[in-house]
Amino acid sequence: MSNSDKNILPVGEDNNSHRTFVLSVLAVIVIVASMLAIKTMQEAPNAGAGGPGGGSMSMPPAAVFVEPIIKDTVQAEAFVTGVLRATSEASIAAREPGAVVEVFVDEGDIVKKNAIIARLDSRRITALLAEAKAALASAKGLEGQRKAELIRAQSDLEMKRGLLKSKAVSQSDLLDADRAMAVARAQDGVAVDGIAEAESRLNFLNIQLKDLTILAPFDGVIVDRQVEPGEWVAAGSIVASLVTVDPVEAWLRVPSRFLDDLSSDSKNFRVRRSSSGQVIVPRKIEIIPVVEPLSQLFTVIATIPNPNGKLASGESITGLLPIGDLEPHWCFSTDALIRSESGDFVYVALKPEQEGSLLGSRKIPIEIAFERGNKAFVAVSSSGFTEGDRVIVEGNERLIPGQSLMVKVREEVSMPPTR
């Protein structure tokens, strides 16, 4: 064997030595890294707790917005739908037949009570009135004649009664005078009745004449005009339609489950226009306690002021019905809510130990009593809030337990009316 052959090592032995060296180096590295990690964890105070001064291994602070919770005594509300109606609607009809002479209104006109709507031809009634007046005068003249005849018959009867005692007249003459007296009295009664008949007819014709002028039965707006001058209308024919403007009524359809919770107190009852969102407090509330069997709904009528006439009959509205009792509630923005399968909760920013620092946040499970607009209400008796708490309304979705906070107060948003 040559010298060169003696210096060549077997291939298998070289690979084994190299592998052993690499494994040894890796083992040393792992041991050193583990020792460093243990030492770092032991020396880092409150590592991972998220508090200030947590060292290089602490989580970065989360930027959040907060708002203070507000305590108020409020009442839950139910939202129902309905429509506006005029308090009074009338189809004004002619009471007497006749030709239309004048029409004084048009659609959209505002009229007062007893304003003239239309006038019918009165010539026929005027002629009959003249005849009735003449008949009354004649009846009064006849009654005067009958009264004079009655007085004459009474005098004649009394005279003959006196003469009968002295035998100056016979019994037959006395009986004739008595009969004449009875006839005169009956004729006088007929004449009196004739006057009453003539006066009654005259009054009836005056009523007919008055009815030829068609008047508005109440204040309102003309919504329909159905006659023109020259037309003939029969008794009962519609001349125009009139509706009231102020106030109007909101007819609301309410589920029967709220029947026990409602009251006629209108202070906490509100109505909102669907078109503009305007919220109105009614003057009066009327509850109709009749539930429809199929729909299980009953009716609530709210009387609403309408001084400027902007509310129109048939307009869609929403009723905000107060239900339940007035109770203290915590109020905060719905942005603070986090909903999960296990329930709703919010994060409350912990109070700082010193100026400019915060410990972190606290998770509080809640049970929402009701929501109104962009506000959530939680009963004070069933919550873990305290006075001065501030809920996190922005950045709460990304919070990690124990993470420190950089807090900024969000500008306050005006609260919706609660009463």
Protein Blocks (a to p, Z undefined) as FASTA:
>chain_A
ZZklmmpccfklmmmmmmmmmmmmmmmmmmmmmmmmmmmmmmmghihklpghkbjmbccd
dddddddddddddddddddddddddfbdcddddfbgcddfbdcbdehiacdehiafbdcd
fklmmmmmmmmmmmmmmmmmmmmmmmmmmmmmmmmmmmmmmmmmnopacfklmmmmmmmm
mmmmmmmmmmmmmmmmmmmmmmmmmmmmmmmpccdfbdcddfbdcbdehiacdehiafbd
cddfbdcdddddddfklmmmpcfbfklgccddfklopacddfbdcddfbdcfklopacdd
dddddfkomacghiacdddddehjddddddddfklpccdfkbccdddddddfbghiafbd
cddddddfbdehjaccddfklccbdehiacdfehklmpcehiacddddddddddddfZZ
